[in-house]
Amino acid sequence: MGEIYICEICGTEIEILFSGNDPIICCGLEMIAKEEYYKERMSR
């Protein structure tokens, strides 16, 4: 199982099986792990 990353701008989700040190870029912005994204939204 990989980690799901999500783009905050367009909502694209990508599953990364092994992440190197490279940030995953979508819409010119670094994608964030979906878990982190939901934690952030719940805390607002």
Secondary structure, 3 states (H helix, E strand, C coil): CCEEEECCCCCCEEEECCCCCCCCEECCEECEEHHHHHHHHHCC
